[in-house]
Amino acid sequence: MTPEIWILAAVGYLAFLRWYFNWSGPVSSDEIEAYLADFSKGSGSQHTDVDVLRRFLEQDDGKEFVMQNFITLHPGTIPHPVTGEPANPAETLQGYTKPFIKALFKRGGHPVFMARKVGGLIDSWNAEPDANWQATAMMRYRSRRDMIELALDPRFAAIHVYKTSAIAKTISFPVQIQLSFFLRPGFYMPLVLLWLVSLLQFSL
């Protein structure tokens, strides 16, 4: 039984590698033109600088990246985007974030962290006045191709109104993690598989 366990673990790890990492390389120039032509037709382009998006795609290195988001929700209640009834902005936003995170996960992406603000600016100089952001979130994308394809996914066109109705203001920009003391799936999955296989091996 022992060889079968290790073979199964190896197959599982290969499946993880295929899912979690980008094996298609950077986006090509032809892909960029096709993506941006479609993107410009959608409602998402109203809040996006297409020239900035184009440069981001053209500079694709094929590696993962993290989208840093700063968010402030509307105070009090808002009209629900479908029923018009008074609704909580945070709960309304989940009408967009839950389906989005599920789709992101299918493409090897996931939240890195989410946090809410608990105080004002402690240290600041030569900066704009406090924008009063309420929360921050970081989302890991497997590739820039995954990001633009998610942005073009027609499933989100109908629910994008949940996001725009709940959020008073937001900014987002891509980053690449250079230092982290938190283990990410790419590092801990091999350890988890090794641990599980070891437990199975010694329990049989």
C-alpha positions in Angstrom: 0.0 0.0 0.0 2.9 2.3 0.7 4.0 2.9 -2.9 0.4 3.6 -3.9 0.2 6.3 -1.2 3.3 8.1 -2.5 2.1 7.8 -6.1 -1.2 9.3 -5.1 0.5 12.1 -3.2 2.8 12.8 -6.2 -0.3 13.0 -8.5 -2.0 15.3 -6.0 1.0 17.6 -5.9 1.3 17.7 -9.7 -2.4 18.6 -9.9 -1.8 21.4 -7.3 1.1 22.7 -9.3 -1.0 22.8 -12.5 -3.7 24.7 -10.7 -1.7 27.1 -8.6 1.0 28.3 -11.0 0.9 29.9 -14.4 2.2 27.6 -17.1 1.1 29.7 -20.1 3.7 32.4 -20.0 3.1 36.2 -20.3 0.2 37.5 -22.3 1.0 38.1 -26.0 0.5 41.3 -27.9 -2.3 39.8 -29.8 -4.0 38.7 -26.6 -3.7 42.1 -25.2 -5.3 43.8 -28.2 -8.2 41.3 -28.0 -8.7 41.6 -24.3 -8.6 45.4 -24.3 -11.0 45.6 -27.2 -13.5 43.5 -25.2 -12.8 45.3 -22.0 -13.5 48.8 -23.5 -17.0 47.6 -24.3 -17.8 46.7 -20.7 -18.9 48.7 -17.7 -15.7 48.0 -15.9 -13.8 50.4 -18.1 -15.6 53.3 -16.6 -13.5 53.0 -13.5 -10.2 51.8 -15.1 -7.5 53.8 -16.8 -7.1 51.6 -19.9 -3.7 53.0 -20.7 -2.5 51.9 -17.2 -4.0 48.5 -17.7 -2.4 48.2 -21.1 1.1 48.9 -19.7 0.5 46.4 -16.9 -0.3 43.7 -19.4 2.5 44.7 -21.7 5.0 44.4 -18.8 3.8 40.9 -17.9 6.5 38.7 -16.5 4.3 35.6 -16.3 4.5 35.6 -12.5 1.9 35.8 -9.8 1.0 39.1 -8.3 -1.2 40.5 -5.6 -3.9 43.2 -6.0 -3.8 45.7 -3.1 -7.2 47.2 -2.4 -8.3 50.1 -0.2 -12.0 50.4 0.4 -14.5 52.7 2.1 -18.1 51.6 2.3 -21.1 54.0 2.3 -22.2 54.9 5.8 -25.5 53.7 7.3 -27.8 51.8 4.9 -28.1 52.0 1.1 -30.9 51.1 -1.3 -30.5 47.4 -2.3 -29.4 47.4 -6.0 -32.2 44.9 -6.8 -35.0 45.4 -4.3 -34.5 49.0 -3.4 -35.0 48.1 0.3 -32.6 49.5 2.9 -29.5 47.3 3.1 -26.2 47.0 4.9 -23.3 48.0 2.6 -21.0 45.2 3.9 -23.7 42.5 3.3 -24.6 44.0 -0.1 -20.9 43.8 -1.2 -20.9 40.1 -0.5 -23.3 39.7 -3.4 -20.2 40.5 -5.5 -17.2 39.3 -3.4 -18.5 35.7 -2.8 -19.0 34.8 -6.4 -15.8 36.6 -7.4 -13.6 34.9 -4.8 -15.0 31.5 -5.9 -14.1 32.3 -9.5 -10.7 33.6 -8.4 -10.0 30.3 -6.5 -10.8 28.2 -9.6 -8.0 30.1 -11.3 -5.5 29.5 -8.6 -6.1 32.9 -6.8 -7.2 33.6 -3.3 -7.3 36.3 -0.6 -3.9 37.0 1.0 -5.3 39.0 3.9 -8.1 41.3 4.8 -8.0 43.9 7.5 -10.1 46.8 8.8 -8.8 50.1 9.9 -8.8 50.7 13.7 -7.2 54.1 14.0 -6.1 57.3 12.1 -2.7 58.1 10.5 0.0 57.5 13.1 2.9 58.5 10.8 2.6 60.7 7.7 4.5 63.4 5.8 4.5 64.9 2.3 1.3 63.0 1.7 -2.3 63.8 0.9 -4.7 64.2 3.8 -6.1 61.0 5.3 -8.5 59.5 2.7 -10.3 57.7 5.6 -10.0 54.2 4.2 -12.0 51.7 6.2 -10.4 48.4 5.1 -7.7 46.9 3.0 -7.6 43.6 1.2 -5.0 41.7 -0.9 -6.0 39.2 -3.5 -3.5 36.8 -5.1 -3.7 36.3 -8.9 -2.0 33.4 -10.6 -1.2 35.6 -13.6 -2.2 38.9 -15.4 -4.0 36.8 -17.9 -6.3 35.4 -15.2 -7.0 39.0 -14.0 -8.1 40.3 -17.3 -10.1 37.2 -18.1 -11.9 37.5 -14.8 -12.6 41.2 -15.6 -14.1 40.1 -18.9 -16.2 37.3 -17.4 -19.8 38.0 -18.3 -21.0 36.5 -15.0 -19.8 39.5 -13.1 -21.5 42.1 -15.3 -24.8 41.5 -13.7 -23.5 41.5 -10.1 -21.0 44.4 -10.5 -23.8 46.7 -9.3 -23.5 45.1 -5.8 -19.9 46.4 -5.7 -20.6 49.9 -7.0 -23.6 50.3 -4.7 -21.8 49.3 -1.5 -18.5 51.0 -2.0 -18.2 54.8 -1.6 -14.6 54.9 -2.8 -11.8 52.5 -3.6 -8.4 52.3 -5.2 -6.4 49.2 -6.2 -3.0 48.6 -7.6 -0.9 45.4 -8.3 2.1 44.5 -6.1 4.5 41.6 -6.0 5.4 40.3 -2.5 9.1 40.6 -1.7 9.0 39.6 1.9 6.4 37.6 3.9 6.5 35.7 7.2 3.2 34.0 6.3 3.5 30.7 4.5 1.5 30.7 1.2 0.0 27.6 -0.5 3.0 27.3 -2.8 5.2 26.7 0.2 3.1 24.8 2.6 1.2 22.4 0.3 4.2 20.1 -0.2 4.7 20.0 3.6 1.0 19.2 4.2 1.1 16.4 1.6 4.3 15.0 3.1 2.7 15.1 6.6 -0.5 13.3 5.4 1.4 10.6 3.6 3.6 10.0 6.6 0.6 9.6 8.8 -1.0 7.2 6.4 2.1 5.2 6.0 2.6 4.7 9.7 -1.0 4.0 10.4 -1.3 1.1 7.9 
